[in-house]
Amino acid sequence: MSPIILDGHSLTVDQVLAVARQRAEVTIDPAAADAASRSRAFVDAAVAKGDAVYGINTGFGRLQNVRIPDDKLVELQRNLILSHVVGLGDPLPDDVVRATMLLRANVLLQPSSGARPTVAERVVALLNAGITPLVPEQGSVGASGDLAPLAHIAQVLMGEGWVIEDGARAPAGEALGAAGIEPLEFLPKEALSFINGTQVQTAVLSLIVADARRLWRAALGAAAMSLEAVRGTPVPFDERLHQLRPHDGQRRAAAVLRELLEGSEIRESHRENDPRVQDAYSLRCTPQVLGAVHDAIEFAARTLDIELNAATDNPLVIDGAVLSGGNFHGQPIAQALDVLAIALTTLAGIAERRIDRLTNPDLSSGLPAFLTSEPGLQSGLMMVQVAAAALVAESRSLCMPASVQSIPTEANQEDFVPMGMAAAFKTRRILANAQRVVAAELLCAAQGLEFLLPLQPGTGVRRLRARIREVVPPLLTDRPLAPDVEAVYAMVTAEDLA
């Protein structure tokens, strides 16, 4: 795998994934490092001039009017980090922390940051050495940046705090020493630059967008398989219908469904003698519903494309001046996460309705109750639908937007905050729920197709069923089904299934 080159302005989601999950090597563009050095000179000049500049020679937040003596400016930066190490709760996953570190290094290379390239270089050194700071997941309100979690990373750069090694907590100083990495002393503005930013919530959004795109395809595969199992009709996916309502996601969803269902023997078996006029919404309206989900994912992706290379620290060095603003405010990211929470819950909700249609003998067009050959003696896949319903209900309860839940902080200096990390937590949970619901539908739909043999589904569905059968055999008698759902869930999270 080629190294990822950071230059402050061209980072992509795919590169974030490569570093976060595949541990790709990271390097820094020398031209970007030179530009950062030139920008740093403006900060040094501001310090030498002696004018009051927020966060360089003043206190922070409500304490912005407190002037700090020149001989205390380095101590000011150190104190800032130590006082903000207030993350709480369980550690963030390694991939989130690594993505955060990559994003922070990229932002610090921008000329507007005013940090020495040394700071970004030290973050990259940690990434390449496989050193992952222990960063608790709670404590950020997402404005003035993700202050607490970023402070935990900054503390590790200083050789203090904790890292995760082999799943256990270890002293950061020992980890840096073993890797030959010198602890960093933050100079004026640098600690403030490091923790003022949206990089933790943006890291979570990056991973969710990538996983949601994969899940969307899997959900279409599950929908196509369910349609075949209950002998539904592909007529609602006719391209001519969707040209008359040309939402991008809707058209894409219909096209994927047509591809999956092409060549279906099951469809031909009931084309002429099916008494049904049209299928239920959970089958017929799949392109409209999952199309809207697609468009929500892509809205979040467009927000992400901007944020990955945006200047989000404060103050910023622009045209030789040091300007204080609010680019650290996470409202765009929080709103995108909230939209994804709603969209992914919608995806899971319609999948659960198809699971019920597959397992309910009143709705399944002739399939046996709960997809077992001996209903009554055996319960079959009854509880799979129950489990899916539980996950959907939980997701719905989490859908209240976090981005409207401001609580003023910093003695009302930060009086409107976006709660971006709260949006991130719940959307990560909803994503996992939706992945398992889709896995449950794939499991049920594959079982439904067993009762239609020797008739074969469309070629795309046939390939998908074969892939499922590689990890889960047909249900011939009752057995614990949690391992089956989890096996398909692992596929949904790791592979492009449709």
Secondary structure, 3 states (H helix, E strand, C coil): CCCEEECCCCCCHHHHHHHHHHCCCEEECHHHHHHHHHHHHHHHHHHHHCCCCCCCCECCHHHCCCECCHHHHHHHHHHHHHHHCCCEEEECCHHHHHHHHHHHHHHHCCCCCCCCHHHHHHHHHHHHHCCEECCEEECCCCCCCCHHHHHHHHHHHCCCCEEEECCEEEEHHHHHHHHCCCCCCCCCCHHHHHHCCCHHHHHHHHHHHHHHHHHHHHHHHHHHHHHHHCCCCCHHHCHHHHHCCCCHHHHHHHHHHHHHHCCCHHHHHCCCCCCCCCCCHHHHCHHHHHHHHHHHHHHHHHHHHHHCCCCCCCCEEECCEEECCCCCCCHHHHHHHHHHHHHHHHHHHHHHHHHHHHHCCCCCCCCCHHHCCCECCECCCHHHHHHHHHHHHHHHHCCCCCCCCCCCECCCCECCCCCHHHHHHHHHHHHHHHHHHHHHHHHHHHHHHHCCCCCCCCHHHHHHHHHHHCCCCCCCCCCCCHHHHHHHHHHHHHCCCC
